[in-house]
Amino acid sequence: MNLNVLKFGTTAFLWLFGTTLTFGQELTDLPEISLNELSAFNAPAKSWTTASKVTADLKADNSLKITPGTGILVNNPEKKAQGADLFTKAQHGNIVLELDYLMARGSNSGIYLQGNYEIQLRDSWAVTNPTSADNGGIYERWDESKPEGQKGYGGYAPRQNVARAPGLWQHLKIAFQAAQFNPSGIKTANARILGITLNGVLIQDNVELFGPTRGAMGQEKATGPLRFQGDHGPVAFKNIKISKLPGNQSNAVQKGKPAPDPIFIDAAVNTMIRSFVDVLPGLRVVHAISVGSPKQVHYSYDLDNGLLVYGWRGNFVDATPMWDGRGNGTSKPRGAVTLFSTKLIPAVAQLNSTKDTWPADSTGTGFRTKGYVMDAEDRPEFKYNIYGAQVTDAIKVSQDGQGLIRTLSIDKPLANLYVLLASAADIQELSNGLYLVDGQSFYLDLNETTAKPIIRDADGKKEMIILLGSKLKYSISF
């Protein structure tokens, strides 16, 4: 007997290889759905097309900018091209589905497993109390015979909201076990969502589906098509990858040393914790402060470099690695992380020329951290000395919860003092002062600055730098 372990979060699902379903064409025979054209789908409506690039308009609902080409599947319903759901020609039973998707502002869509069980896709940016109708929810069932207000029932909200901003790519992974039927066609076991991770965070875990969700295509069956909702709002998909699952399974926890009870820190109010934080494998910030907000937007800061390391959405901090047993001093985000820097380098530097290489450390700058002061709402404002002047670095969560607002100021002007705003594979200006960074990972909005940023090539990447002057204010949305 062969064994295979599929891990979702802290749960390990132990699969026992058996017979697989063989009715008709199996979707799981394909490792990936080609998006060079639409031949994998049945009679696609005119709203569906392929593209090489897609971006969203943050100021307009249901608006996508589409660059013709291939590699991306786009639904853009309009009056002249009304939307309709898109069905794969091939059918599936048990499946692991993995893909990237992108929402327009205010948009609503979904993925129906076997055409019957909807995983909700929605612009849920900055929602703090998600329901089953929000991004990553398992949509509710429906009974027209019930009284008004009670027709919808049985949905599952995501454990936390880790949805990214419109126009940013989000990564979804679903493990699905199909309903089981006896030879007479009578259902013997309900379908089950074994796990859903969204943007790297477990949001659904071992959920039983007692029947089709609202809008299902029909009765439950052993196999059915993958269905992309197209009659609501604009959405884009790419990297649609599929893995087979065996026919029989048991939810056995993997043997070994039991995991410790988690030690979680929530941020019901503005909250801080000092710890090590790991940015990437082998890259650790040893003098870090993580700052949490009740708006469920948080960030970690490197005191040794005045550097904003990363931000995240969702729950605040897992302190188990730091406090369990002897601990290793680290804490880690519980939500979906957006990385702002892959190197621990100074955020501010004096350059003789805009062609000068950004310094790798603070040697020769006179850098010295001065800690922080708290504002009236218990939010830190970091201070450090550099080149004989004092910088104040105030990072606040925006009132709408859509990201961070950063204000850098200096107590006396210094010539040629620059701020490193971003170092990424690509940086694109979408509109005046609004930039899309690192493969559509986050936005930078410089509309409150007077200086024009400089985008330059550096070590095979793009760097965005800008003169500090006496004060610099900008926002980061993710």
N, C-alpha and C positions, 0 to 999 in steps of 0.2 A: 504494500500500500504506500503510495506516494503522498507526501504532505506538503502543503504550501501555506504560508502565513501571510495574510493581507492585513497590514496595520493601518488603523485610523486612530489618530490621537493616542490615548493610553490603552485602547482596546485592541487586542489581537484576535482576528477571526481565523480559526483553524479550518481549512477546507479539506475535505476528503474526496479525492478524485473518483468520479463515477461516470455515468453516461451523461452526455449532453443532448440537448434538444436538436432535432435534425429536420424540423418541419420547414420546407421551403429554403429560401436563401437566408443564411445566417449573417446578421450584421457583424457578429463577432468573428467572422472569417476575415474581416477587413481590419488591419491594424490602424487605419486612419481613413477618414472620408476625404477624398480629393476635392479641393475647392478651386481647381483650375477651370471647372465648369460645373453645371448642375445635374450631371447625368445620374448621380446617386439618388436623386429625388423624383417623386412622382409629380408630374404636371405642375411645376412651380409657377405661382402667380407672378404677374409682372412686377410686383413690389420686391421680389427677390432677385438679387444679382450678385456678381462677384466684384471685388475691388482690390486694389493694391494698398490703399491707405484709407482710414476713416478717422475723422475727428468730430468732436461735438461742439456746439455753440453753448457756452455756459450762461448766456443771457437770453436764450430762446428755448422754449419747450419743443420737444420732438423734432429737433433739427440736427441733422448730420451732414458733414461735408465729406463727399465720397470721391476718391480718385480712382478712375477706371483701371482695371487690371485683374489680377488673380491672387488667390491665397487667402482672401477674406470673404466670408458669406455675409451679405447685408440684406436686411429687410427695411425698406424705407417707404411705408405706405403713404400714398397721396391720393387726392381726388381722382387723378387720371390713372392711378395704379393702386387700386384698393388692395389692402393686405389680406392674405389668407394663410392659413397654417401650412407648413411645409412638412411632408412625410417622406421618410426614407423608403426606398423600394424594398430594402432588406428588412427582415424581422429580427427581433431579439428576445431572448429570455433573460437568464442571468447575465449581468454585464457590469464592467467597470467602464465608466465614461469619463473622459477628461478633456477639458477644452478651455479656451479663453473667450471671454465675451466683453462687450462694451455697450453701455447704455447711453442713449440721448438723455438730456435733461427732462425730467418729468415722465420718462417713458416706462412702459409696462410690457413685459413679455413673459415667456416661460418655456420650459422644456418638459414635455410629457413623455415619461418612460412608458413604452408599449402603447403610446397614444392615449393613456388613461390616467397616469399619476403625475400631477404637475408639480415641478419644482419651480417656484416663483423667481422670476428675474425682474427686478424693479429698481428704479432710481430711488434708493432709500438713503441717500447721502444725509448724514447727520441725524438720522432718526435714533432716538435714545431708548425707546421701548418698542422694539419690533414685534409684529404679529405674523401670523401665517401668510398674510398678504404682502409681506416685505421681502426684500432680497434674501434668497436662501431658505425661505419658508416652504413647507409642504402644504400646498393650498388645501382649503377646506372642502369637505363633501357638501352635498346640497340635497335638500328634500323640499319640493314645492308644496307638499301637503302640510307642512308645519306652519305655525303662525308667523307673521312678519317679525323679523328680528331674530327668529330661531331657525330659519331655513338653512343657514350655513352652520356646519358643525364639524368637529373632528380634524381640524387643521393643526399643524405643528409649527410654532414660531421658531426661528433660529435661536440657538442658545445665547447669542450676542450678535449685535449688528457690526459687521466688519466690511460693509459695502464701501467701495471707493467712489470717488467723484465721477460724474458723467464724463465720458470721453477718455477715461483711463481703463486700461485692460485689467480684467479681473479673472482669476484662475479658479475653476470649479472642478472638483473631482467627486464622483458619485459611485458607490458600490451598491448594486441593486440585486436582490434575490426575487425572482418572479414567483407569482402564486403557483401552487402545485395542484394538479388535477388527477383524479383516478381515471381508469380506462373508460368509464361511463361519462366523463366530462364533469363530474362533481368536484368542486374545490375541496381540497383536503388541507391546505395550508395557505394563509394569507401571504401576499407579497410583503416585502420588507426592505426598507432602506437600511443597509448595514452601516453606512457612514456617508456623510457629506463633509468635505472640507472646502472652505471658501477662503481664498487668499491665504492659504496655509493654516487656517484655523478650523478645528472641528466644530461644526455648528449643528449637526444632526447625528445621533448615535443610536443605532439599533432600534429603529422606529417601525412598528407594525402598521401596515396599511390595510384597514378593514374593508376597503372597497375603493372604487374609482373616485377621484376628486372631481370637483365641478368642471363641466366642459369636456368630460371624457368622451372618447370616440365611440364607445360601446361597452359591451359586457367584458368582463375579465376573461382572458385567455392565456394559454401557455406562452404564446409569443405575440408580438405586435411591433409596429414600426416605431422608430424614434421620431418624435413630432416636435417641431419648433413653432411656437405660437407666432403668428404673423398678422393677426387682425387687430392688434392693439397699437403698439408704438414701435419706433425705430430701434433696431438692435443689430449688433454685428458679432460674428463668431469667427474664430480661427483655431488652428491646431486641434481639430476634433479627432481625438485618439480613443481607441476602443481596445479593451482587453477581455479575454474569455474568463469565465468562471466555471468551475465544475458543477455538476448537477446537484450534488448533495453537500451539505455543510452543517457544521455545528459551531455554536458560539463559545468555543472553549478558550479560556484565557491562557496565554502562553505560559508554560511552566518556567520557574526560575525564582530569583529573589523577589519577594513582593515589593511593589512600589510603595514608597512612603506616603503617608497621608499628606495631601498638598497643603501648602501654607500660602494662601492667597491674600493679597492686599487690595482692597477696593478703594475707589476714590469718590466716595459720596460727597466729599468736599475737596477743595484744592489740597493736594497731598504730595509729600516728597519722601524719597528714600535714597540714602547713600549706599552704593554698592559698586562692585565691578559689573560691567556689562560687556558681553561678547557681541561684536559687530559682525564679524565673519570668522570662519575657522582660523584660529591662530592670531586673531586681531582682537585684543581686549582693552577696554578703557578701564584703567585702574582707579581713576579719580572721577567717578561719574555721579551725577545726580539725575534721578528719574522723577519727572514732575507729572502728576496726574490731575485730571479735571473731571468734575461731574458731568461735563458735556461728552465724556467718553472719547476725548482726544488727548493724547499724552505724548511726552517726548523725553529723550535722554540727552544729557549735555556733558561734554568732556571739559572738566575744569582746567586740565593741563594745556589746552589749546584754544579755549574759548569757542569750542566747536559744537554746533548742533549736529548730533550723530544720526539720529533717526526719530521718526514719529510713528504713532500707531493709533488705530481705532479699535474700540471695543473695551474689554475689561482691562484693569490696570496691570498689576505685577504678580508674577509667581516668584515668591521668595523661598521656595523649597530648597533650591540648591545652596542658598546662603545659610539657612537656619536649621535644616534637618541634620541631626548628628553634629559632626564637626564642621560640615559645610565647606564650600570652596569660595565663599564671598560674593557669588554672582546672584543677580536676579535677572528675570527675563520677562518680556512683554507677554501678556495673555491674548492680545489682539493681533490684528493684521499690520505688519510692520512695513513702513516705507523708508528705505535707506537713503539718507541724504549725503553720506560721505563713506568712501571705501578706504580712506587713508586718514590716520590721525595726524593731521597737520594744522598749523595755525590758521584760524579763520580770517585773520587780518595780517597784512604784511606791507612793508614799504618797498616799492619797486622803482628803480631808476628809469626803467623803460617798460612799456606794456608787453615787450617781448621777453622780459626777464623771466626765468623759471621760478615758479612759486616755491618758496623755501620748504624743505622737508621737516624742519623743526624750528624752534624759537631761539636757537643759538644766536647771540649777538643782538637780540631785540630788547633785552632787559625785561622780558616777560615775567610777570609775577602775579599769581592769582590773589585776589583780595576777597574771595568768598562771594557773599551775596547779601542783599538787604531784601526785606519783605515789603510788598506794597500793602495797601489797605484791604485787599482781598486774599491775603496770604499767598501771593505768587512771588517767586524769587526774581530779583533783577541782579544778574551776575556782574561782577566788576573785576577788572584786571589792569595792571600797569603794562605798558608796552611803549618803547621808544621814548620814555620819560613822560608819557601822558597816561591818563586813566580812561579806559573804555567802560561804558555801561551797556550791557547786553540784556535787553528786556524781551522775553519771548512769552506771548500770551495767546491763549486759545481765543479765537474770534467769537463774537457774541452769537453768531448763527451756528457755531460748532462745525464749520466747514473746513477749518484748518488752523494754522498758526499765523500770528502777526508778530514780526520781529522788528525791534527798533534798536539800532546801534547808535550810540552818541559818544563824543569824546570831549574832554574838558578843555582842550586847547588844540587848535588846528595843526595838522602836520602835513607837509607836502608829500604828494605821491603815496598816500596811504590808501590801500585797496582792500576790499572785502571779496573773498572767494565765495560767490553765490552758489556755484554748482560745478562739478566735474563729472561728466557723463558721456556715454557713447554718442548721444545726439541731443541737441538743444534747438528747438524750433520756435520762432516767434509766430504766434497765431494771429495776434492783433497788436495794436500799439501798446506796448508795455506788458503783454501777457505771453508767457513762454511755456512750452510743453517740454518736459525734461525726461531723458533716459528711457526711451522706448515707451513713452506715454505712461510714466510712473507717477508724476506729480506736476503741478503747475507752480510757476513763480509769477507773481503779479507785482510789477514795479511802477504802477501808475501813480504812486505817491512820491516818486523820486524825481529829481530834476536832472541828475547825471544820466548819461546813456551808458548802458552796460557794454562791455567788450566781450565778444565771443571769439575765442582763439583756439588753435590746435595745440595740444600738449600731450605727449606720450601716447599718441594714437587715440586720444579722446578729445572732447571739447571742454574748454573751461570758460566759465562766465565770471568776469571780474568787474568791479565797479568802484569808483572813487568814493571814499567814505565822506569826505568833507567834514562838517561838524555833526551831521545827523543823517542816518539812512533808515528808511522804513519800507518794508515790503511784506508780502504775505505768501504763504505756502499752503496750497490746497491739495488734498490727497484723499 
